[in-house]
Amino acid sequence: MTAANRLDFRVDLWRNGFEELMMMNRFEGPGGREARIRYLDGDFQIASPGAYVRCAVTGEPILIDELKYWSVARQEAYVSAAVSLERELGVNPSLRKR
């Protein structure tokens, strides 16, 4: 391993550790607990205050301010549109044939 490769490795290691630390800190502290949400058509109500909810598929935390995808019927949050579609196709396999 050359000196340049070792430096790149150390920078990547530091950057990954820093990003993990920042993610961890985003959900800690007084408001760092999981919220309970009632999902409505085009809106949601906070039933129990918190900083985030968990994606029903991946388990990833989603900050309340970044929550964009959910199912009213299943009362579930999703981290992205792709994950939401994956869940919908898993629950309704007949949609794949369309």
Buried (B, 14 or more C-beta within 10 A) or exposed (E): EEEEEEEEEEEEEEEEEEEEEEEEEEBEEEEBBEBEBEBEEEEBEEEEEBBBBBBBBBEBBBEBEEBEBBBEEEEBBBBBEEBBEBBBEEEEEEEEEE
